[in-house]
Amino acid sequence: MGGKPWHKGHRRGPGLRCAVSLFAPAHRRQHRGGAGAGARTRDRRCARHGNDAPAKTVQDRVSAGLSGHSYRHTHRHGAEYRPHHHCRADRRRRLRHFRLSRHRPNRNGSRAARRAANGASRFCSRRDPRCSNRNRRQGETRMIEFDRITKNYNGRAAVDEVSFTIEPHSIAAIVGTSGSGKTTLLRMVNRLEEPTSGEIRIDGQSILDEPGHELRRRIGYVIQQHGLFPHRTVGENIATVPALLGWPKQRIEARVDELLELFQLEPGAYRDRYPHELSGGQQQRVGVARALAAGPNILLMDEPFGALDPVIRAKAQEDLKAIQRRFRTTILLVTHDMEEAISLGDRIAVMDEGKLLQFGPPAEILARPATEFVERLVGTGERPFRLLSLTDLKTVLQPGDASGEPLPVTASQRDALAELLWSGRRALPVLDEDGRSLGRVTLEKLLHQAERPA
């Protein structure tokens, strides 16, 4: 169409006339019951609420570059304005909330202007000491120390001076009844909850020495309901943290496929699916894969298998132990199920009413519970069987032959006892991984193992 442009600001020409918000609202009325169709033809170069300072040009350039499109303004064909199309903004998704290093947020003016001024990227230099943790070698150890950590709510202690240490490359389980403070304790590690007093240290460094959002990017986190983004595909969900960390696209794609294969989800079949197209077990596996995507040395898990049925849950627990051995990840897991804590944990922390009652290996807690509450929690009738479930058959092997269905040497003593009782036999043969005979296991030996320690 010929003729004069609608407004002088619509002419395209060199130079910048007014910086605009890269995150301006996509075409909609600014006020309920306000301007109608005529408002669509207004110049939308600046924020409309009052006399607000424009965003800095450098921040606009950074944000535009991060969002994957060229640096454009309303007087050019591009991201924010398309002439003769009713001033509609480009609805293409863009990354948000990046800030330049040392940039101080603009807290003056309207909400639109503050978003415009504060929406630029905040990059952290590799020489910046605040980034030292992010640039650690993947092989370095992680050790979590709780030093008299306390969290109060309305004058009541949800966590009361808890102290213990989690060794690197181990699984620690926090177990207790509802309201015992176990989830609050877990959420203080990645600063989703801030402690009232005390200190949590990772490798000897306080978690308060760096911003919470940077801490959370290097700690994996899995919750019971998986927490997947419903509008993102499986691949996009897994890629969330690597994308925030600025990984190259090819590296992200390779990592996504690696984790899908690790969790027995064919990449070609599952990468482009959405969470609602997966079963509960598959959703949980994707949730764990997302938590491991950036290679964190610490993984926090809050009731991760609570919503799964018993068969899938047992398989998920075995998968977790295999993955932990492969990646040597330090895992802190919250559960209300003592059976799960015994099965997964190298150490168990038992909590009640915000206090730590006992912390130690599963065998120690089963054999010598510190309090009457711990004894009830481990279950008096279940204790002999839970003790047998901790050890394989290597320690109870005896020379000689036996008839019946052979047992693998990796089977637990509990499984062997169950098979002996079910088959009505006094002994069963035991084979190694190559199918060679190692000896036999007898009912008498297993019953002796299940006796209460002196």
C-alpha positions in Angstrom: 0.0 0.0 0.0 1.2 3.5 -0.9 0.8 6.7 1.0 2.1 8.0 4.3 3.0 5.7 7.2 0.6 5.5 10.1 3.0 7.2 12.5 6.4 8.7 12.2 7.7 6.0 14.6 6.8 3.3 12.0 9.3 4.5 9.5 12.2 2.2 9.1 15.5 4.0 9.2 18.9 3.9 10.8 19.4 4.6 14.5 17.5 3.8 17.7 14.6 6.1 18.6 13.3 4.4 21.7 14.3 1.1 23.5 11.3 -1.2 23.9 10.5 -4.1 26.2 11.4 -7.3 24.5 8.8 -9.0 26.6 5.9 -6.6 25.8 2.5 -8.1 26.1 1.3 -9.9 22.9 -1.6 -7.9 21.4 -4.2 -7.3 24.0 -5.9 -4.4 25.7 -3.9 -2.7 28.4 -6.9 -1.8 30.6 -10.2 -3.5 31.1 -12.9 -1.4 29.4 -10.2 1.0 28.0 -9.2 1.8 24.4 -10.7 -0.3 21.7 -9.8 -0.9 18.1 -8.1 2.5 17.7 -5.5 1.5 20.3 -4.1 -1.1 17.9 -2.7 1.6 15.7 -0.8 3.3 18.4 2.9 3.5 18.6 3.9 0.7 21.0 7.5 1.7 21.2 7.6 2.6 24.9 5.9 1.4 28.1 2.4 3.0 28.5 2.2 3.3 32.3 3.7 6.7 33.2 7.0 8.2 32.3 9.3 5.2 32.7 13.0 5.0 31.9 13.7 2.9 28.8 15.7 -0.3 29.1 19.4 -0.1 28.4 20.4 -0.8 24.9 23.2 -3.3 25.9 20.7 -5.3 27.9 18.2 -5.4 24.9 21.0 -6.6 22.6 21.9 -9.4 25.0 18.3 -10.5 25.5 17.6 -10.4 21.8 20.7 -12.5 21.1 19.7 -15.1 23.7 16.3 -15.4 22.3 17.7 -16.5 19.0 16.6 -13.6 16.8 18.3 -10.4 15.6 18.3 -7.1 17.4 15.1 -5.4 16.3 12.8 -2.6 17.4 9.4 -1.3 16.5 10.6 0.8 13.7 11.9 -2.3 11.9 10.3 -5.5 10.6 11.0 -8.0 13.4 10.4 -9.5 16.8 8.2 -6.9 18.4 6.4 -5.2 15.6 5.1 -6.2 12.1 3.6 -3.2 10.2 0.2 -3.5 8.7 -0.7 -6.5 10.9 -2.6 -4.6 13.6 0.5 -4.1 15.7 0.6 -7.8 16.8 3.7 -8.8 18.6 5.7 -11.8 17.6 4.5 -14.7 19.8 7.6 -16.8 19.3 8.8 -18.2 22.6 11.9 -16.5 24.0 14.2 -17.1 27.0 13.4 -14.8 29.9 15.0 -13.3 33.0 18.6 -13.2 32.1 20.8 -10.4 33.6 24.1 -9.0 33.0 26.8 -9.5 35.6 26.8 -6.7 38.2 23.5 -5.4 36.8 21.3 -3.9 39.5 17.6 -4.4 38.9 15.5 -1.3 38.2 12.9 -1.1 41.0 11.3 2.1 39.8 8.5 2.7 37.4 5.7 0.4 36.2 5.8 -3.4 36.0 6.3 -3.3 32.2 9.2 -0.9 32.5 10.9 -2.9 35.2 10.6 -6.1 33.1 12.2 -4.2 30.2 15.0 -2.9 32.3 15.7 -6.1 34.2 15.2 -8.7 31.6 18.8 -8.8 30.2 21.2 -11.5 30.8 23.4 -11.9 33.8 26.5 -13.7 32.8 29.0 -15.0 35.3 32.6 -14.8 34.4 34.8 -17.8 34.8 37.2 -15.6 36.8 34.4 -14.6 39.1 34.9 -16.4 42.5 31.1 -16.8 42.7 31.4 -19.2 39.8 34.1 -21.4 41.3 31.6 -24.1 42.3 30.1 -24.3 38.8 33.5 -24.9 37.3 34.5 -27.8 39.5 35.7 -30.9 37.9 33.0 -33.5 37.6 35.2 -36.0 39.4 35.5 -34.0 42.6 33.8 -35.3 45.7 30.8 -33.9 47.3 30.2 -34.1 51.0 27.1 -32.7 52.8 27.4 -31.5 56.4 24.5 -30.5 58.5 25.8 -28.5 61.5 23.1 -27.8 64.1 20.7 -26.8 61.4 17.3 -25.4 62.6 14.2 -24.2 60.9 11.4 -22.4 62.8 7.8 -21.7 61.6 5.8 -19.4 63.8 8.0 -20.1 66.8 7.9 -23.9 66.4 10.9 -25.8 65.3 10.2 -27.9 62.2 13.9 -29.0 62.3 15.7 -28.7 65.6 19.5 -28.6 65.7 20.2 -31.5 63.3 23.8 -32.5 62.7 25.2 -35.3 60.6 27.5 -35.8 57.6 26.8 -37.6 54.3 29.9 -39.1 52.8 30.6 -38.6 49.0 29.3 -41.2 46.5 26.8 -42.6 49.0 23.0 -42.8 49.4 21.6 -41.3 52.6 17.9 -41.9 53.4 15.9 -39.6 55.8 13.0 -41.5 57.2 10.2 -40.5 59.6 6.5 -40.1 60.0 4.6 -37.2 58.5 5.5 -33.9 60.1 8.9 -35.1 61.3 10.8 -32.4 59.4 12.5 -34.7 56.8 11.3 -32.8 53.7 12.1 -29.4 55.3 15.6 -30.6 56.0 16.0 -31.8 52.4 14.7 -28.5 50.9 17.2 -26.5 52.9 20.1 -28.2 51.1 19.2 -26.4 47.8 17.8 -23.4 49.6 14.2 -23.9 48.7 13.9 -23.3 52.4 16.2 -21.0 54.3 17.5 -22.2 57.7 16.8 -20.2 60.8 20.1 -21.1 62.3 23.0 -23.5 61.8 24.9 -24.2 58.7 24.9 -26.6 55.7 28.2 -27.1 53.9 29.0 -28.8 50.7 32.7 -29.7 50.4 33.3 -27.5 53.4 31.7 -24.5 51.8 28.5 -22.9 53.1 25.6 -23.1 50.8 25.0 -19.4 51.6 28.2 -18.4 49.8 26.5 -18.4 46.4 23.1 -17.3 45.1 20.3 -19.9 45.6 19.5 -20.2 41.8 23.1 -21.0 41.0 23.3 -23.6 43.8 20.1 -25.2 42.5 21.4 -25.5 38.9 24.2 -27.8 40.1 22.1 -30.0 42.4 19.5 -32.4 41.0 16.1 -32.4 42.5 13.3 -35.1 42.1 9.9 -34.9 43.7 7.1 -37.5 44.1 4.9 -36.1 41.3 7.8 -35.9 38.9 7.2 -32.2 38.2 7.5 -32.4 34.4 6.5 -29.3 32.4 3.3 -30.5 30.7 3.8 -28.1 27.7 7.3 -29.4 26.9 8.3 -32.7 25.3 10.3 -35.3 27.1 13.5 -34.1 25.3 12.8 -30.5 26.2 12.1 -31.4 29.9 15.4 -33.3 30.2 17.3 -30.4 28.5 16.0 -27.8 30.9 19.1 -27.3 33.1 21.8 -27.8 30.4 20.0 -25.1 28.3 20.0 -22.7 31.3 23.7 -23.4 31.6 24.3 -22.6 28.0 25.4 -26.0 26.7 25.7 -26.2 22.9 22.7 -27.7 21.1 24.5 -30.8 19.9 25.8 -31.6 23.4 22.3 -31.2 24.8 20.8 -33.5 22.2 23.5 -36.1 22.8 23.0 -35.9 26.6 19.2 -36.3 26.2 19.5 -39.4 24.1 22.1 -40.9 26.4 19.8 -40.5 29.4 16.8 -41.9 27.6 18.8 -45.0 26.6 20.0 -45.3 30.2 16.5 -45.3 31.5 15.4 -47.8 28.8 13.3 -45.3 26.9 14.0 -45.4 23.1 15.0 -41.9 22.1 13.3 -42.0 18.7 10.1 -43.2 20.3 10.0 -41.0 23.5 12.0 -37.8 22.8 9.1 -35.9 21.2 6.3 -37.2 23.4 4.6 -35.1 26.1 4.3 -36.1 29.8 0.6 -37.0 29.5 1.5 -39.6 26.9 3.7 -41.5 29.4 2.8 -44.0 32.1 3.5 -43.1 35.8 6.7 -45.1 35.8 8.0 -43.5 32.6 7.2 -40.0 33.9 9.2 -40.7 37.0 12.1 -42.0 35.0 12.1 -38.8 32.9 12.0 -36.8 36.1 15.1 -38.5 37.4 16.8 -38.1 34.0 16.1 -34.4 34.0 17.6 -34.1 37.4 20.8 -35.9 36.2 21.0 -34.1 32.9 23.7 -31.5 33.8 25.8 -34.1 35.6 25.2 -33.0 39.2 27.3 -34.6 41.9 24.4 -34.3 44.4 20.8 -35.5 43.8 18.0 -34.7 46.2 14.9 -37.0 46.1 11.7 -36.3 47.9 9.5 -39.4 48.1 10.4 -40.2 44.5 8.7 -43.6 44.3 5.7 -43.0 46.5 3.2 -42.8 43.7 4.3 -46.0 41.9 2.8 -49.4 42.2 4.9 -52.0 44.0 6.2 -53.8 40.9 7.3 -50.6 39.2 8.6 -49.2 42.4 10.9 -52.2 43.0 12.3 -51.8 39.5 12.8 -48.0 39.9 14.7 -48.6 43.1 17.0 -51.1 41.4 17.5 -48.7 38.5 18.4 -45.9 41.0 21.1 -48.0 42.7 22.6 -49.0 39.3 22.6 -45.3 38.2 24.2 -44.2 41.4 27.0 -46.8 41.0 27.6 -45.6 37.4 27.7 -41.8 38.0 28.9 -42.0 41.7 26.3 -39.4 42.6 25.8 -38.5 46.3 22.1 -39.0 46.9 19.9 -37.7 49.8 16.5 -39.3 49.7 13.4 -38.7 51.8 10.9 -41.5 52.4 8.4 -42.6 55.0 9.0 -46.3 54.1 11.6 -48.0 56.3 11.8 -50.9 53.8 12.8 -48.4 51.0 15.3 -46.7 53.3 16.9 -50.0 54.2 17.0 -51.1 50.6 18.6 -47.9 49.2 20.4 -46.2 52.0 24.1 -46.6 52.9 23.2 -44.5 55.9 19.7 -43.8 57.4 18.7 -40.7 59.4 15.6 -41.3 61.6 13.7 -38.1 62.5 10.7 -37.4 64.7 9.2 -34.0 65.6 12.1 -32.2 64.0 14.9 -34.0 65.9 17.4 -36.5 64.7 17.0 -39.7 66.7 19.6 -41.9 65.1 22.0 -41.9 62.1 23.9 -44.9 61.0 24.1 -47.9 58.6 20.9 -49.9 58.2 22.3 -52.9 60.0 23.1 -50.8 63.1 19.7 -49.2 63.2 18.0 -52.6 62.8 20.2 -54.3 65.4 20.4 -51.5 67.9 17.7 -48.9 67.6 18.5 -45.9 69.7 15.0 -45.2 71.0 11.6 -46.9 71.4 10.3 -44.8 68.5 13.1 -46.1 66.2 12.4 -49.6 67.3 8.7 -49.3 66.4 9.6 -47.7 63.1 11.9 -50.5 62.0 9.2 -53.0 63.0 9.8 -55.7 65.6 8.3 -58.5 63.5 10.1 -57.4 60.4 13.5 -56.9 61.8 15.0 -60.4 61.2 13.9 -60.4 57.6 15.1 -56.8 57.0 18.5 -57.8 58.4 18.7 -60.7 56.0 17.8 -58.5 53.1 21.0 -56.4 53.6 23.5 -59.2 52.6 24.0 -61.5 49.7 24.9 -65.3 50.0 28.6 -65.0 50.0 28.9 -64.9 53.8 26.7 -68.0 54.3 28.0 -70.3 51.6 28.9 -73.9 52.7 30.7 -76.6 50.8 28.7 -79.5 49.3 26.0 -80.1 46.9 22.2 -79.8 47.1 19.2 -80.5 44.9 16.6 -78.0 43.8 16.4 -74.7 42.0 19.8 -73.1 42.2 20.2 -69.5 43.6 22.5 -66.8 42.3 25.2 -65.8 44.7 24.0 -62.2 44.4 20.5 -63.1 45.8 19.8 -61.7 49.3 19.7 -64.0 52.3 16.1 -63.0 52.7 15.3 -64.2 49.2 17.1 -67.5 49.9 15.2 -68.0 53.2 11.9 -67.4 51.4 12.8 -69.9 48.6 13.9 -72.6 51.2 10.6 -72.2 53.2 8.5 -72.2 50.0 10.2 -75.3 48.5 10.3 -77.2 51.8 14.0 -78.0 51.4 16.8 -77.8 53.9 19.4 -76.6 51.4 19.7 -75.2 47.9 22.7 -74.9 45.5 24.3 -71.6 44.8 25.9 -70.6 41.4 28.2 -67.8 40.4 27.5 -65.4 37.5 28.9 -67.9 35.0 26.7 -70.7 36.2 29.4 -72.6 38.1 28.6 -74.2 41.5 29.9 -72.4 44.5 28.4 -74.6 47.2 25.1 -74.5 49.0 23.1 -72.5 51.5 21.2 -74.1 54.3 18.1 -73.2 56.3 20.0 -73.6 59.6 22.7 -71.1 58.6 20.1 -68.5 57.5 18.1 -68.9 60.7 21.3 -68.3 62.7 22.0 -65.2 60.7 18.5 -63.8 61.5 19.0 -64.1 65.3 19.1 -60.9 67.3 22.7 -59.6 67.7 24.2 -59.8 71.2 
